[in-house]
C-alpha cells in the first residue's frame, strides 16, 4: 500500500485553518457537499490492489469489523463539529459514496445505520445520490433491499472481467456467471447499477476484453467504468511482473482496448462523460465522482480517507483550499476517535497555483471540458497546437471549451502538461 503524503499536523480537535471559515462559508452555498465512507475490509487481497484494505488475518486485534459502523459515526460527529466551527455545517449532503475495500462485507443494516447517521447530522439534499461499491459475491436480494429501503440509490459492482482466466490472474473470487443475477437483484430493489471493468490484465486477449464489455452491456446497465490496469510497486502482481511470471501488455494494447470499449459502449447508447466512465444519460452519471472532478467539498470518513474544502472565491491571500487525510490503520483510526481526537494524519494548504493545476487536471477529463478562461496565457496559446494535433476538439475550442478528442483521451496527461505549461 502506498504511504500517506507528507503534510503539516492536523490539530487534535480537527479544527480547520482560521482563514477557511470566512472564505469558504461565503461561497459554500454555491458548492455541493459530499461524504465518502471508506470501508477497509476485504475477504482476500487481490494481487493488483494497493488500496488501504485489510483482510481479517492482517488486521489483528483492536479493529473490530462489527464495531466499524459505530466508529465511522464517531467521525461523522467530529466532522459536524469541525464544519460547524468553520461556518460550513448548514449544507445538506448531495452525495454519499461507500468505497473500499468491500463495503458490503459489513451487514447491510450497518451500512444503513451510517447513512441514517449522515442524514440526521446534515440532512440529505432532495434527490441525493447514495452509492455503495460491492463485490458480486457479497450481496443477496435481501441485503440489496435493505440498502434501498435505507436510502441507497446506486450500487457499483466490481465485475472487472467476464473471463475466468483473467479473473484468476487478478485474483478475483466471484463467479462471472453471477453478474446478471446481481444486476437483476439490484434493479428489482430499485437501485441504479454500474459495472466496473479493468482492461490490460496480463494474458488478456482482445477477444477476452470484447467478451467482458459485451457481457456487461448484455445486463442492460446504464453506467460502465473501464480502467486500465496499473500495477503499483509493493503489490503481489508487481513482484510477479518483476520476476517474469507475468508480462504486462504494451501501451498500444491498452489503447486498442480503450478504443474497443468506447466503440462498443457508444454503439449501445452509453456516452463518455469522463475519460474512464460512460453513462446512458446525464441522469445516470456518478454525481459523487463528478463532484471530485469539479472541485466540490467532501469529507472522507474512515482510515486513510481524504477530505477537501475549497476556500472559494473569497480566499484569503494565497490560500485556495485545504486537503487532509486520516491515519491508515483501522486500529489506530478507531483508537483516536475513542479518545475524542481527530484521526487526521496530515494536511496540505493549497496555494492558488496548486488549485489551478488541479482544476485543469481534473476538469479536462470531463466531456463538458474546461472553460478556456480558466487557463493562463500560456495555456490558451497551447490550445491551437493541441487542436492541430487532434488532441482537443476544434469546434469546442471555438466555443471557448477545451474538450478532449478520443485521441486526446488516450493522451490526457500530455494535454494537461501543455495546458499548464
C-alpha positions as MATLAB code, in Angstrom:
seq = 'XXXXXXXXXXXXXXXXXXXXXXXXXXXXXXXXXXXXXXXXXXXXXXXXXXXXXXXXXXXXXXXXXXXXXXXXXXXXXXXXXXXXXXXXXXXXXXXXXXXXXXXXXXXXXXXXXXXXXXXXXXXXXXXXXXXXXXXXXXXXXXXXXXXXXXXXXXXXXXXXXXXXXXXXXXXXXXXXXXXXXXXXXXXXXXXXXXXXXXXXXXXXXXXXXXXXXXXXXXXXXXXXXXXXXXXXXXXXXXXXXXXXXXXXXXXXXXXXXXXXXXXXXXXXXXXXXXXXXXXXXXXXXXXXXXXXXXXXXXXXXXXXXXXXXXXXXXXXXXXXXXXXXXXXXXXXXXXXXXXXXXXXXXXXXXXXXXXXXXXXXXXXXXXXXXXXXXXXXXXXXXXXXXXXXXXXXXXXXXXXXXXXXXXXXXXXXXXXXXXXX';
ca = [
       0.000    0.000    0.000;
       1.297    3.497   -0.800;
       2.451    5.736    2.016;
       0.388    8.729    3.068;
       1.520   12.116    1.714;
       3.716   14.400    3.765;
       1.922   17.304    5.363;
       1.578   19.521    8.358;
      -0.049   18.082   11.520;
      -3.819   18.104   11.952;
      -4.940   19.591   15.303;
      -6.247   17.039   17.800;
      -9.734   18.514   17.521;
      -9.566   18.594   13.690;
     -10.090   22.368   13.505;
      -9.654   23.831   10.021;
      -7.274   26.765    9.437;
      -8.730   30.072   10.598;
      -8.747   31.523    7.080;
     -11.106   28.787    5.850;
     -14.117   29.974    7.832;
     -14.876   33.400    6.307;
     -13.656   32.468    2.829;
     -15.289   29.062    2.485;
     -18.532   29.888    4.270;
     -19.088   32.859    1.976;
     -19.039   30.596   -1.098;
     -20.310   27.348    0.438;
     -23.834   27.768   -0.841;
     -22.504   27.562   -4.377;
     -20.815   24.168   -3.943;
     -22.331   20.757   -3.213;
     -21.063   18.808   -0.204;
     -20.381   15.067   -0.387;
     -19.413   12.366    2.102;
     -17.123    9.455    1.280;
     -17.113    6.452    3.634;
     -14.128    4.132    3.356;
     -14.749    0.551    4.484;
     -11.303   -1.085    4.701;
     -12.281   -4.750    4.840;
     -11.848   -7.449    2.183;
     -12.187  -11.221    2.295;
      -8.970  -11.588    0.273;
      -6.383   -9.144   -1.062;
      -6.288   -9.103   -4.875;
      -2.770   -9.238   -6.290;
      -3.039   -5.902   -8.123;
      -4.655   -3.942   -5.285;
      -2.765   -1.193   -3.431;
      -5.801    0.353   -1.710;
      -5.926    0.793    2.042;
      -7.696   -2.504    2.719;
      -7.181   -5.383    5.118;
      -8.203   -9.000    5.445;
      -9.149  -10.431    8.831;
      -5.693  -12.026    9.137;
      -3.968   -8.674    8.513;
      -5.997   -6.637   10.987;
      -5.186   -8.226   14.315;
      -6.921   -7.025   17.463;
      -8.380   -3.615   18.143;
     -10.030   -3.041   14.768;
     -13.384   -4.727   15.099;
     -15.375   -5.101   11.902;
     -18.520   -5.485   13.988;
     -17.909   -2.063   15.602;
     -16.916   -0.265   12.426;
     -20.264    1.453   11.822;
     -20.142    2.959   15.312;
     -16.555    4.115   14.766;
     -17.471    5.722   11.433;
     -20.353    7.546   13.104;
     -17.916    8.891   15.694;
     -16.079   10.578   12.823;
     -19.375   11.887   11.420;
     -19.927   13.596   14.783;
     -16.375   15.012   14.682;
     -16.938   16.272   11.124;
     -20.109   18.046   12.193;
     -18.260   19.879   14.992;
     -15.400   20.894   12.701;
     -17.616   22.116    9.870;
     -19.940   23.947   12.242;
     -16.901   25.712   13.668;
     -15.923   26.849   10.167;
     -19.427   28.022    9.304;
     -19.863   25.137    6.855;
     -22.276   22.923    8.752;
     -25.556   24.019    7.214;
     -25.327   22.324    3.818;
     -27.282   19.111    3.180;
     -25.317   16.227    1.721;
     -25.667   15.916   -2.051;
     -23.869   12.587   -2.486;
     -22.654    9.731   -0.296;
     -20.267    7.075   -1.585;
     -19.191    3.917    0.265;
     -15.918    2.593   -1.156;
     -13.235    0.209   -0.064;
     -12.310   -2.445    0.375;
     -15.636   -4.160    0.130;
     -18.302   -2.090    1.885;
     -20.821   -4.913    1.566;
     -18.684   -7.110    3.792;
     -20.432   -5.165    6.540;
     -24.039   -6.171    7.253;
     -26.468   -4.127    5.177;
     -28.001   -2.901    8.440;
     -24.629   -1.369    9.433;
     -24.325    0.486    6.118;
     -27.904    1.676    6.567;
     -27.078    2.898   10.086;
     -24.209    5.024    8.782;
     -26.427    6.575    6.088;
     -29.089    7.366    8.672;
     -26.413    8.971   10.871;
     -25.247   11.155    7.984;
     -28.839   12.142    7.281;
     -29.502   13.020   10.936;
     -26.318   15.110   11.069;
     -26.587   17.184    7.900;
     -29.708   16.068    6.088;
     -29.757   14.679    2.568;
     -30.461   17.043   -0.312;
     -33.515   16.386   -2.446;
     -32.609   13.636   -4.908;
     -29.351   12.841   -3.095;
     -27.239   10.101   -4.656;
     -26.146    7.344   -2.242;
     -23.843    4.685   -3.707;
     -22.028    1.642   -2.433;
     -19.377   -0.419   -4.140;
     -19.884   -4.171   -3.877;
     -18.308   -7.417   -4.938;
     -20.754   -9.618   -6.840;
     -20.377  -12.381   -4.233;
     -21.054  -10.064   -1.269;
     -24.754   -9.271   -1.795;
     -28.104  -11.039   -1.722;
     -31.552   -9.910   -2.884;
     -32.406   -9.303    0.768;
     -29.319   -7.196    1.557;
     -29.889   -5.042   -1.520;
     -33.479   -4.380   -0.460;
     -32.249   -3.291    2.980;
     -29.891   -0.820    1.304;
     -32.597    0.555   -0.966;
     -35.001    0.959    1.964;
     -32.294    2.911    3.830;
     -31.917    5.456    1.026;
     -29.204    3.961   -1.176;
     -29.826    4.786   -4.832;
     -26.909    3.081   -6.648;
     -24.630    0.082   -6.412;
     -21.352   -0.261   -8.295;
     -20.310   -3.867   -8.791;
     -16.666   -4.809   -9.286;
     -17.144   -7.052  -12.309;
     -13.615   -6.428  -13.713;
     -13.892   -9.180  -16.360;
     -16.235  -11.850  -17.667;
     -13.378  -14.242  -18.480;
     -12.399  -16.800  -15.813;
      -8.658  -16.864  -16.552;
      -8.491  -13.045  -16.414;
     -10.314  -13.011  -13.074;
      -7.917  -15.685  -11.825;
      -4.895  -13.537  -12.752;
      -6.482  -10.612  -10.920;
      -7.261  -12.952   -8.009;
     -10.927  -12.006   -8.056;
     -13.055  -14.591   -6.294;
     -16.519  -14.167   -7.819;
     -18.118  -16.350  -10.488;
     -18.666  -14.200  -13.609;
     -21.929  -16.061  -14.242;
     -23.302  -14.307  -11.154;
     -23.157  -10.832  -12.715;
     -26.558  -10.900  -14.487;
     -28.154  -12.138  -11.268;
     -26.776   -9.393   -9.023;
     -27.673   -6.715  -11.581;
     -31.240   -8.045  -11.686;
     -31.457   -8.209   -7.874;
     -30.288   -4.613   -7.551;
     -32.725   -3.362  -10.164;
     -35.574   -5.285   -8.543;
     -34.702   -3.452   -5.314;
     -34.968   -0.127   -7.156;
     -31.225    0.611   -7.312;
     -29.286    2.037  -10.227;
     -26.394   -0.205  -11.266;
     -22.871    0.426  -12.514;
     -20.314   -2.186  -13.528;
     -16.564   -1.642  -13.157;
     -14.231   -3.246  -15.692;
     -10.429   -3.490  -15.875;
      -8.521   -3.858  -19.150;
      -4.885   -4.725  -19.725;
      -4.560   -7.699  -17.378;
      -1.568   -9.909  -18.256;
      -2.772  -12.640  -20.601;
      -5.978  -10.829  -21.593;
      -6.545  -11.033  -25.362;
      -8.569   -8.531  -27.403;
     -11.267  -11.222  -27.685;
     -11.296  -11.580  -23.893;
     -11.786   -7.846  -23.471;
     -14.537   -7.727  -26.088;
     -16.328  -10.555  -24.289;
     -16.143   -8.657  -20.995;
     -17.558   -5.421  -22.403;
     -20.296   -7.268  -24.303;
     -21.201   -9.254  -21.184;
     -21.520   -6.040  -19.186;
     -23.733   -4.494  -21.852;
     -25.888   -7.621  -22.028;
     -27.079   -6.933  -18.483;
     -28.602   -3.641  -19.660;
     -26.792   -1.464  -17.119;
     -26.849    2.294  -17.527;
     -23.292    3.001  -16.334;
     -19.914    1.364  -17.002;
     -16.460    2.332  -15.748;
     -13.439    0.920  -17.586;
      -9.974    1.417  -16.111;
      -6.571    0.422  -17.430;
      -4.766   -1.890  -15.045;
      -1.986   -0.058  -13.227;
       0.445   -2.316  -11.357;
       1.753   -0.389   -8.372;
       5.050   -1.118   -6.572;
       4.575   -3.144   -3.437;
       1.714   -5.254   -4.763;
       1.886   -9.008   -5.316;
       1.348   -8.527   -9.046;
       4.245   -6.079   -9.232;
       6.501   -8.756   -7.749;
       5.166  -11.315  -10.244;
       5.941   -8.965  -13.145;
       9.408   -8.240  -11.783;
      10.144  -11.981  -11.524;
       8.916  -12.560  -15.080;
       5.918  -14.641  -14.022;
       3.525  -12.171  -15.665;
       4.006   -9.936  -18.698;
       2.226   -6.609  -18.911;
       0.702   -5.511  -22.223;
       2.247   -2.594  -24.085;
       0.705    0.851  -24.490;
      -0.672    0.032  -27.944;
      -2.605   -2.910  -26.491;
      -4.049   -0.675  -23.781;
      -5.024    1.996  -26.309;
      -6.681   -0.520  -28.643;
      -8.734   -1.931  -25.757;
      -9.844    1.543  -24.692;
     -10.957    2.319  -28.234;
     -12.789   -1.006  -28.488;
     -14.635   -0.300  -25.244;
     -15.550    3.179  -26.421;
     -16.875    1.796  -29.722;
     -18.986   -0.890  -28.045;
     -20.323    1.306  -25.266;
     -21.142    4.179  -27.612;
     -22.937    1.852  -30.022;
     -25.022    0.586  -27.093;
     -26.097    4.123  -26.195;
     -23.656    4.872  -23.360;
     -21.712    8.087  -23.904;
     -18.457    9.011  -22.231;
     -18.736   11.766  -19.655;
     -15.283   11.292  -18.095;
     -12.253    9.613  -19.624;
     -12.952    6.251  -17.931;
     -16.729    6.465  -17.454;
     -19.746    6.017  -19.708;
     -23.441    6.528  -18.920;
     -26.710    6.171  -20.798;
     -27.548    9.784  -19.993;
     -26.589   12.588  -17.592;
     -29.032   11.256  -15.016;
     -27.023    8.015  -14.829;
     -23.596    9.624  -14.331;
     -21.967    9.177  -10.922;
     -22.566   12.565   -9.311;
     -20.244   11.821   -6.401;
     -17.264   11.312   -8.695;
     -18.262   14.343  -10.728;
     -18.016   16.353   -7.503;
     -14.360   15.300   -7.173;
     -13.590   16.256  -10.749;
     -15.347   19.629  -10.375;
     -13.581   20.542   -7.131;
     -16.555   20.421   -4.749;
     -16.200   19.896   -0.991;
     -16.250   16.494    0.661;
     -15.457   14.814    3.953;
     -13.818   11.389    3.854;
     -14.791    9.053    6.699;
     -12.553    6.097    7.543;
      -8.884    5.074    7.771;
      -6.780    6.609    5.017;
      -9.731    8.647    3.701;
      -9.041   12.116    2.255;
     -11.173   15.251    2.667;
     -11.197   18.609    0.904;
     -12.654   22.077    1.461;
     -12.215   24.838   -1.091;
     -11.710   28.389    0.078;
     -13.843   29.593   -2.824;
     -13.525   32.975   -4.466;
     -13.204   34.718   -1.119;
      -9.872   33.045   -0.358;
      -7.555   34.934    1.945;
      -4.168   35.702    0.422;
      -2.601   32.759   -1.343;
      -4.790   30.111    0.287;
      -7.164   28.294   -2.070;
      -8.232   25.243   -0.069;
      -7.227   22.602    2.438;
      -6.930   18.839    1.988;
      -6.345   16.376    4.813;
      -6.123   12.612    5.259;
      -6.670   10.126    8.051;
      -4.280    7.629    9.589;
      -4.193    4.427    7.580;
      -4.618    1.551   10.007;
      -8.145    0.798   11.256;
      -6.836    0.036   14.735;
      -5.155    3.447   15.131;
      -8.139    5.150   13.491;
     -10.563    3.599   15.982;
      -8.297    4.362   18.956;
      -8.004    8.084   18.128;
     -11.748    8.519   17.763;
     -12.334    6.602   21.005;
     -10.091    9.205   22.710;
     -12.158   12.035   21.206;
      -9.307   13.048   18.899;
      -9.197   13.651   15.168;
      -7.880   10.683   13.160;
      -6.221   13.152   10.772;
      -2.626   12.207    9.935;
      -1.694   15.308    7.961;
      -2.949   18.093    5.749;
      -1.827   20.436    2.987;
      -2.848   24.022    2.373;
      -3.288   24.510   -1.342;
      -1.952   27.634   -2.992;
      -3.837   29.304   -5.826;
      -1.298   27.845   -8.272;
      -1.780   24.309   -6.953;
      -5.558   24.646   -7.017;
      -5.385   25.926  -10.610;
      -3.285   22.928  -11.679;
      -5.763   20.515  -10.098;
      -8.705   22.271  -11.715;
      -7.132   21.835  -15.139;
      -6.014   18.241  -14.493;
      -9.470   17.152  -13.383;
     -11.686   19.401  -15.457;
     -10.134   18.489  -18.792;
     -11.054   14.827  -18.199;
     -14.767   15.641  -18.422;
     -16.917   15.507  -21.560;
     -18.117   19.031  -20.778;
     -14.499   20.121  -20.982;
     -12.767   23.068  -19.394;
     -13.599   26.743  -19.807;
     -10.644   28.257  -21.679;
     -10.935   31.298  -19.439;
      -9.581   29.145  -16.606;
      -6.245   28.798  -18.423;
      -3.406   31.271  -18.150;
      -1.995   32.952  -21.256;
       0.476   30.146  -21.974;
      -2.256   27.535  -21.648;
      -4.547   29.358  -24.052;
      -1.703   29.685  -26.565;
      -1.218   25.909  -26.413;
      -4.808   25.192  -27.444;
      -4.290   25.797  -31.189;
      -1.434   23.300  -31.336;
      -3.454   20.693  -29.433;
      -6.354   21.163  -31.857;
      -3.984   20.817  -34.827;
      -2.707   17.513  -33.402;
      -6.315   16.366  -32.917;
      -5.991   16.138  -29.143;
      -8.616   18.830  -28.490;
     -11.890   19.315  -30.348;
     -11.641   22.295  -32.700;
     -15.345   23.203  -32.696;
     -15.472   23.142  -28.898;
     -12.345   25.315  -28.747;
     -14.058   27.957  -30.915;
     -16.882   27.916  -28.358;
     -14.427   28.517  -25.526;
     -14.075   24.966  -24.182;
     -11.119   22.566  -24.041;
     -12.707   19.185  -24.852;
     -10.634   16.076  -25.456;
     -10.981   14.120  -28.672;
     -10.768   10.345  -28.364;
      -7.092   10.528  -29.249;
      -6.804   13.237  -26.596;
      -8.422   10.969  -24.008;
      -5.640    8.454  -24.605;
      -3.055   11.208  -24.060;
      -4.851   13.242  -21.390;
      -1.786   13.624  -19.182;
       0.227   15.093  -22.064;
      -2.610   17.511  -22.838;
      -2.649   18.694  -19.226;
       1.108   19.261  -19.286;
       0.781   21.554  -22.273;
      -2.245   23.435  -20.911;
      -0.366   24.112  -17.683;
       2.970   24.908  -19.311;
];
